[in-house]
Amino acid sequence: MARPRVRLVVTADDFGYCPRRDEGIVEAFLAGAVTSVSLLVNGAAAESAAELAGRYQIPTGLHANLSEGRPVGPACHGASTLLSPEGFFLGKMGFREAVAAGDVALPQVREELEAQLIRFRELLGGDPTHVDGHQHVHVLPGVCQVFAEALQANGVRFTRLPVERGVGGCAWLEAPARAFACAVERDAQAAVGPFSRYGLRWTDAFVGLSTCGRHMSAHRVSGALARALEGIPTGRTLTAELMAHPGYPSVPPAGGCGEGPDAFSCSWERLHELRVLTAPTLQTRLAQEGVQLCTLHDLDSKRHGEGIPGEATLETFLEPSPPCP
């Protein structure tokens, strides 16, 4: 059976984290392997990243950050439920735990999101093409409602829905990574209601939880897209997003969001993603399988007869993944 044509947005996250990361992201964009970036406005290299985005006309969204480094909003001037006593965000798991315990004041989340949107406009001189969440904070319970309200109020239409079909069955993921991916997916499924009520849009399918860092390969990217296509009628245009983290490894102390670069940023895994994304193997395979790289703007200008991202196929893509062992 012929595979339906796929229009794929390839988004490089963490733009602005450090100059070496940004160097790799720009390299991938100029090679045609990345079509979109998400900017950390509290990143150490946010200003130079914004200059690069303008110079090379890179479609840029906001990578809303509530979990790593220092805030940019009112929280930085006093006590906040978003911060540790040292004045830093609570961390990837710390923020999740605080949200689950009811210890995070959602009005403070809204203040920080608004501040990051303002900072984005200061840096880029315009609105973001999309807003997603660093470490998927935007789909957490309660936070997703505030996030959707803020995006609607600021005229942002596109976000990310990190539901990757079949991620629970990806045996190559270590148990903690698979458990985190499944938790993200459950939160994202629950966030559909608030996102839809506030008119947000997203691609039909998402890939990236199973292909992060050393787990990325042409075979696995192709396989994730194939899982997304199961059950889709022949001839239907599928929209998808591939989340990626390419770049050259950070060299401390440069980089980070106020606390220096983390271990993942300093590792070889960022460079591995850059190499996979820009290698002819992946590009050739995607072309052979009818995958066309595009931007969110391209999806927003869909031809007559093509579906609207985030609509019409929810019942297919929100099927639960197999449970994590």
N, C-alpha and C positions, 0 to 999 in steps of 0.2 A: 504494500500500500504506500502510495507516495506521501511523503511527509508534507504537512502544511508549511507554508512559508512563515518564518519567524523574523520579527523585527526586534533586534536585541540592543538595548542600551547597556553599555559597559561603563560602570561608575567606579572611579577610583576614590576611595574614602581617605580621610585624614590629610587632605591637602592643607598645607600650612603647618604641619606638625614639626617639620625640620627641613632645612634646605636640601639635604640629600634625598629625603623622601620626595620632595617636590621636583627635584631634578629627574628622578625616575618616572614620575607621573607625567611630566611634560614630554619626556622621551617617548612614552607609550602613546600619548595623545598625538604627537607629531607622526608616529608610525602608523596611526590609524587603528590602534588596538584598544584605545580608551576613547569614549565619546562624551564623557561627562565626569565632573569631579564634585566632591562634597567638601566644603571648606570648614575647618575648625577655626572660628574667629578668636578663640583664646589660645591658639597654637603659637609657638615661639616664632614661627616664620609666616604668620598670617599676612603681614603687610607685603612681604616680598612675593608671597604666593598670589595675592591679589594683583600685583603688578604683572606677574607672569600670565595670569588669566586674561588680563586686558591686552597684553602684548600679542598673545597667540589666539585670542578670541575663543577661549575655552568655555563651553557651557558650564556654569558654576552654580551649585546649590549650597545650602547651609547644612553642615553636619552638626546639628544641635547637641551640645555637650552638657550633660548634667552629672557626669561621673568621674571625670579625670581633670586634675589640675585646679586652676583658680577660676572663679566666676568673672564675668564682665559686668554684671548688673549690681543692684543695690546690696546684694549679699556680701560683696567684697568690703563693705564699709561697716559691718557689724555682725552680730550673731545671726545664724540662719540654720534652719533644719536641713539645708542642703550641704552643710559644711562640717568638717571635723574641727576640733578646737584649734588646730593649726591653720585653719582658713582654706583648706583644700576640699574639693568634692570628695564624696565618701568612697569612691572606687566602684569598679564594675559590679562586684557582688555586694559591697556595702550599701550602695544606693538601692539595689533591689531589696535587700533585707529591710532597710528603713521604710521603703514604700509598703512592703508586705506587713510591717508592724504598725503601720499608720502613723509613723513618726515624721513624715514629710508633709509640710504645709503646702498644699497645692497652689495657693496664691503666690507663694515664693517661686514655685516652678514657673508660673505664668510671667512673673517679673523677669526672671532670668531669660526665658525664651524671647520675650520682647526686647530685652537688652541685646541679645545676640543678633536678632534681626536688624536692629538699629545699627549695630557695629558692622554687620555685613554690608548694609547700604553705604555706610561711611567708607568702607574699604573698596567696594566694587562700583559704587556710583549708580546702583540699580537694584532691582529685586532679584532674589534667588530664583533659579529655574525650578527648584524643588527644595523641600526640607525633609531630611531624614534624621535619624538619631544615632549618635555615637554609641556603640555597644547596644544598639536597639532599645535605648531608654524610652523612645517615643511610643512604644506599644505597651508599656507597663500599665497595669490597672490604675485608673484615676489619672495618671499622667497623660494617657492617650486622649482623654476628654479635653484636658487643658490644652494639649498640643493641637487638637483639631480646632478648638475655638480660636486659638492664637493665629493659626494659619488662615482660617477663613477671614478673620479681622484684618489680616495683612495682605489679603489678595493672593495668597499662594495656593495653587490648586493641586500640585503633584507632591506625593510623598512615596514612601516605600512600605510595602507590606511583606515582611520577611517570612513568608510561608513557602518553604521549599518541599515540593512533593517527594515523599519517600525518604526524607533525611533520617528518620528514625531507623531505617534499615541499612544505613551506610556503615558497614562493618569496619571500614578503615579508620573511622573516627574513634579516638580514645573515649572511654566511658564518660569522663567529665565533659568533654567537648560535645558528645552526642546528647548528654542530658541537658546541657545548656541550649543546644540547638532546638531540642524538643520543647523546652520551656519558652524560648523565644517564639516558636511557632504557635504554641497555645495562646500566649499573650496576643500575638498578631491576629489570630482568629477572633479573639474576643474584641479586638480594637476595630474590627470591620464596622460594627454598629455606629460608634461615634464618628469614625472617619466618613462613613456614608452620609450620616445626618448633616454633617457640615460641608458636604459637597467635595470632599477630597477625592483625588483620582490616583491610580497606581497601575503598574503594568499587570497584565493577566497572570504572569508567572514570575517567580523570583528564584535565582540561583546564587549560591555563595556560601551558605552555611556548611555545605559538604566539601567545598573546594578552597578553603581558606589556608593560606600559608603553604606548608610543605605538601598539603593534600591536593593542591591544584595540579591538574594535568589536562592535556587536550582530551584524553579519553573520559575523564570524570566530568569535565564541563559538558562534553557532548552527551554523556549519559544522563546528567541532570536535566538537560533540555529534552532528551527523549522521554524521561519520566513525566515531564510537564506536558508533553504532547499526547500522552496516552488518552484515548477517548475523544480527542478533538477531531471533528469532521474534516475530511480531506478538503483542501481548498480554503479553509478558514485561516485568516491571518492571526497569528498569535503574537502578542507583545510580551516581552520578557526583559528582566533586568539581571545582569550579572554584577554582583558586588565583588570588588577586587581591592587589594591593598598593595599595589606595586610600589617599588622605590628602591633606592640604595640604602643599606643599613645606616642607622643613626650612629654617630660617634659622640658619646657623652663628653662634655655636659650639654652640647648643642641639641636642641629639640625638646619636644614635650609640650605640655600645656601649663608649665609653672613648676613642675617637680622633676624636670629632666626626662629623657626618653625612657620608655619601658623596655622590658627584655625582648618582646616581640619586635619592636621597632629596631633594636640593635642586632637582631638575628639575621641569618642568611635567608629566612623565609620570605621576606619582602622582595629580595632580589630574585628569588626563585619565581615568585608570581610575575615579576617584570619579564623574566626570560620566557616563561610559558606564554604570556599574553602576546609578546612581540615575535615569537618564533613562527616561521612559515607553517609548521605542523598544525597549530590551532587555526590559523587564518584559512588555510586550505581546507581543513576539515569542515569548518563552519560554512564556507562557501559551497562545498559539495553537498552539504545537508540542507541547503536552502535558507541559511541564516544570514540576514542582512543587518549589519550594524547601523545604528541610527541614534538620534538624540531624542530627548523628551519633546523638543519643539517639533520634530518630525512626527511624533505620535499625536501631538496636538493638532497637526494639520493633516489628519488621516483622510484618505480619499473616500468618496461616497461609497457606502456599502461595507466599510470596515468598521469594526466595533469600537466602542469607547473604552480606553483602558480603565480597569477597575469595575467594569459593569459587564453584565451578560454572562460571564463565565464563573462567577463566584462559587456556584454549586459544584463545579468541577474542581476548582483549585483549593477549596477549603475543606476537602476531605481530610480527615486526620491521617497523619503519618502512622506507620506501625509503631506501637509503644516501644519506648527505649527499654532495653534489658536492665 
